[in-house]
Amino acid sequence: MELSTGLNAIREALVNMLMHADYFSPSHSRIRIFTNHIEFFNPGGLPKPLLELKQKDISMPRNPIITKLFRMVKLAENAGYGLDKIESNWKEYNNTLPEYDLAFDSTILKLQLSVNKDDISKANDYNLLLSDVQKEFGSIEKSTKRSPQENCQLLRDKYGIFTGYLRDKTK
């Protein structure tokens, strides 16, 4: 089964992040997803300038054992084309190029997301609903006339949702 170009770019970014992470750093690799981009943070700077790594197709994995494992399962190859694969696949998928935020002790790769108006509208609707639930929960929490189970049922009836957070708060 062939992955879409967007998923190929994300998979390659994840594999690169894990292969090249500085596991002795006090900070940790992480992926954060925002409304407008996906961010891959990696402790440890690049071994050479970014342009040189891309021009010479240099493969200098920080973690050769992890790299070998990824190569065995065909998630990485020896050539050192990871950055090219991320860029070409993301460009084809989203018509944008990745952004790099490079520091001595960390590397951040940002993949821009296209955001359509429907998604923004849904996020705003969700935030309004969340705000209503939080207000309602505050008034429920102050009320001593109902049992926690009755408060739970009230939230379910009114909003049709009930999260673990609210359940724990009403016990």
C-alpha positions as CSV (number, residue, x, y, z in Angstrom):
1,M,0.0,0.0,0.0
2,E,1.5,3.3,-1.1
3,L,1.3,6.2,1.3
4,S,0.2,9.7,0.2
5,T,3.0,12.2,-0.4
6,G,2.0,14.0,2.8
7,L,2.3,10.9,4.9
8,N,5.6,10.0,3.3
9,A,7.0,13.4,4.3
10,I,5.7,13.0,7.9
11,R,7.1,9.5,8.1
12,E,10.5,10.5,6.8
13,A,10.6,13.5,9.3
14,L,9.7,11.1,12.2
15,V,12.3,8.5,11.2
16,N,15.0,11.3,10.8
17,M,14.0,12.8,14.1
18,L,14.5,9.4,15.9
19,M,17.7,8.5,14.1
20,H,19.4,11.8,14.7
21,A,18.1,12.7,18.2
22,D,20.6,13.5,21.0
23,Y,19.3,11.0,23.6
24,F,21.8,12.4,26.2
25,S,20.3,15.9,26.0
26,P,18.1,17.0,28.9
27,S,15.4,17.9,26.4
28,H,13.5,15.3,24.4
29,S,12.3,14.9,20.9
30,R,8.7,15.9,20.4
31,I,6.1,16.4,17.7
32,R,3.6,19.2,18.1
33,I,0.6,19.7,15.9
34,F,-0.8,23.2,15.6
35,T,-3.7,24.5,13.5
36,N,-1.3,25.8,10.8
37,H,1.8,23.5,11.0
38,I,3.3,20.3,12.4
39,E,6.6,20.8,14.3
40,F,9.3,18.2,14.8
41,F,11.6,19.3,17.6
42,N,14.9,17.4,18.0
43,P,17.6,17.9,20.6
44,G,21.0,18.2,19.1
45,G,22.1,20.4,16.3
46,L,23.1,19.4,12.8
47,P,26.6,17.9,12.3
48,K,27.2,20.2,9.3
49,P,25.4,23.2,7.8
50,L,22.0,22.4,6.3
51,L,23.0,23.4,2.8
52,E,26.1,21.2,2.9
53,L,24.1,18.2,4.1
54,K,21.6,18.7,1.3
55,Q,24.1,19.3,-1.5
56,K,26.4,16.4,-0.7
57,D,23.8,13.8,0.4
58,I,25.8,13.1,3.5
59,S,24.4,10.6,5.9
60,M,25.8,11.1,9.4
61,P,23.4,9.4,11.8
62,R,23.9,10.3,15.4
63,N,22.5,6.9,16.4
64,P,23.8,4.2,14.1
65,I,22.1,1.3,15.8
66,I,18.7,2.9,15.5
67,T,19.5,3.9,11.9
68,K,20.4,0.3,11.2
69,L,17.1,-0.9,12.5
70,F,15.2,1.6,10.4
71,R,17.2,0.5,7.3
72,M,16.4,-3.2,8.0
73,V,12.7,-2.5,7.9
74,K,13.1,-0.3,4.9
75,L,12.1,3.0,6.6
76,A,15.5,4.5,5.8
77,E,18.2,3.9,3.2
78,N,22.0,4.5,3.1
79,A,22.0,7.4,0.7
80,G,21.2,10.3,3.0
81,Y,18.3,11.6,1.0
82,G,16.0,12.1,3.9
83,L,15.7,15.9,3.7
84,D,15.2,15.8,0.0
85,K,12.4,13.2,0.5
86,I,10.7,15.4,3.1
87,E,10.9,18.5,1.0
88,S,9.8,17.0,-2.3
89,N,6.9,15.0,-0.8
90,W,5.7,17.9,1.3
91,K,6.0,20.3,-1.7
92,E,3.9,17.9,-3.8
93,Y,1.3,17.4,-1.0
94,N,0.9,20.9,0.2
95,N,2.8,23.2,-2.2
96,T,5.0,24.5,0.6
97,L,8.5,23.7,1.6
98,P,9.5,22.7,5.2
99,E,10.9,25.5,7.4
100,Y,14.0,24.8,9.5
101,D,14.8,26.5,12.8
102,L,18.4,25.5,13.5
103,A,20.3,26.1,16.7
104,F,23.5,24.7,18.1
105,D,21.7,22.3,20.4
106,S,18.4,21.7,18.6
107,T,16.7,21.4,15.3
108,I,13.1,22.2,14.5
109,L,11.4,21.1,11.2
110,K,8.1,22.8,10.5
111,L,5.6,21.4,7.9
112,Q,3.0,24.1,7.0
113,L,-0.6,22.9,6.9
114,S,-3.2,24.4,4.6
115,V,-6.1,25.6,6.8
116,N,-9.5,26.0,5.2
117,K,-12.3,28.2,6.5
118,D,-14.5,25.2,7.5
119,D,-11.8,23.9,9.8
120,I,-11.4,27.3,11.4
121,S,-15.2,27.5,11.8
122,K,-15.3,24.0,13.4
123,A,-12.5,25.0,15.8
124,N,-14.3,28.2,16.8
125,D,-17.5,26.2,17.3
126,Y,-15.6,23.7,19.5
127,N,-14.1,26.5,21.5
128,L,-17.5,28.1,22.1
129,L,-18.9,24.7,23.2
130,L,-15.9,24.2,25.5
131,S,-16.4,27.6,27.0
132,D,-20.1,26.9,27.6
133,V,-19.3,23.5,29.3
134,Q,-16.7,25.2,31.5
135,K,-19.2,27.9,32.6
136,E,-21.9,25.3,33.2
137,F,-19.5,23.1,35.1
138,G,-18.5,26.0,37.3
139,S,-22.1,26.6,38.2
140,I,-22.7,22.8,38.8
141,E,-19.6,22.6,40.9
142,K,-20.9,25.4,43.2
143,S,-24.3,23.7,43.5
144,T,-24.7,21.3,46.4
145,K,-28.3,20.4,45.6
146,R,-27.4,17.6,43.2
147,S,-25.3,14.5,43.5
148,P,-22.2,14.1,41.4
149,Q,-24.0,11.5,39.3
150,E,-26.9,13.9,38.7
151,N,-24.4,16.6,37.7
152,C,-22.8,14.2,35.2
153,Q,-26.2,13.3,33.8
154,L,-27.0,17.0,33.5
155,L,-23.9,17.7,31.4
156,R,-24.6,14.6,29.3
157,D,-28.1,15.7,28.6
158,K,-27.3,19.3,27.8
159,Y,-24.1,18.8,25.8
160,G,-24.0,15.2,24.8
161,I,-20.4,14.9,25.9
162,F,-18.7,13.8,29.0
163,T,-14.9,13.7,29.3
164,G,-12.7,11.9,31.7
165,Y,-11.6,15.3,33.1
166,L,-15.2,16.3,34.0
167,R,-15.9,12.8,35.3
168,D,-12.9,13.0,37.7
169,K,-13.9,16.5,38.8
170,T,-17.5,15.5,39.7
171,K,-16.5,12.5,41.8
